[in-house]
Amino acid sequence: MVAPLRVGIAGLGTVGAEVVRLIEEQSRTLAERSGRGVRVVAVTARSKAKKRSLDLRGVNWAKSPLDLASDANVDCFVELMGGSGEPALSAIEAALKAGKSVVTANKALIAKHGVRLAKAAEKHGGAFNYEAAVGAAIPVIKTLREGLAGTGVSRVYGILNGTCNYILTRMEQEGLSFAECLKDAQRLGYAEADPSFDVDGHDTAQKLAILASLAFGTKVAQSAVYVEGISSIAPEDLRAAEELGYRVKLLGVAVRTAKGIEQRVHPTMVPKSSSIAQVMGVTNAVTIDGEGIPPITLVGPGAGGAATASAVVADIADVARGIRAKPFGRPVERLRDTSKAPMERHEGGYYIRLMARDLAGTAATIATRLAEQKISLESIVQRHPEGVDANGAAKRALPVPVILITYATSEDAVYRALDAVQRDKVISGRPQVIRIEKN
């Protein structure tokens, strides 16, 4: 009879506690599916005295994560503490160097030190599994690493942050401002007191860097990702998108181009007919474009204790089965260096919202500046205010919203044209520019 896999868990927060419960509740199913039992034998956390609704009788309490990682009675070290550095980094390295397998949900650590840790796993023979780090219960890591091992990937993109998707959904459906929706998201616990990591796009960038490595064989490098958040999105942009057949999402996009791998995070207009456009609220989704196959879209809960714990336990089950996949789908020595692609070279369609001054020749000036940059327009929408303003002046004297949708062009051309328009003083304020991602 095969001895059970002995698991040590560092971190007993929401996810860690749920992992302990799942292993206990699903012990028979895990044994049947894995061919051996799975048992939690040791744990550690910041506070041993904290009250937890867990039965930890018979479970050893390690003094520190490093002690737990070095425990000879632990076969699989599970890191659920978080953070891009210590104590998680040293503990995981110690476990890997001891030949143990490691399971983690720590996207920040993988985005910063993933290659280093994968090299240690390869050298010492343990597994290094991190399905829960991207998309929680959505099995996107396994899909890219194993399910599509025989398929060339041309693009992977998705909604990777539930906080941002929740805010944009509320803004669209209720016509609320970004600030109003953010405040509500904080009240409901979807956004942190300091929400910048989420709403400025950095959380999505970490996850995208990991997906890009798996999809294209590049070294994980968050520094190679262009990042732009959602705070500039206004209700009028969402209304215009609706009228034009689009929806605005914060997307992480990694795509193979003739000039290299482009990795970018930014608000994006996607056709309402696309699968990704249907994903609302805190739900996450990832679409993979593979050569010779239709796009694959995976949708599900991208965060939360139960969803994340489910992915962690699935990774533990793979360790129990004896599966030892290369952490990034290829030997580390085959991973290529990558650098940030200049966004000026990005090519695609653009949504542009201008506040045009109600002056003779304004439209002609804008058209001329676009033509100088060889930018062709797919559509143009101009709204004329009616009536008078509060002072009795004709509203026609106020700036008029003009919305342009371009055909494919370069980012550099768009901003050269808009800089010229601003110098011509025919618009008020800064133009709003949102990239368009086609199916």
Disulfide bonds with the S-S distance in Angstrom:
none
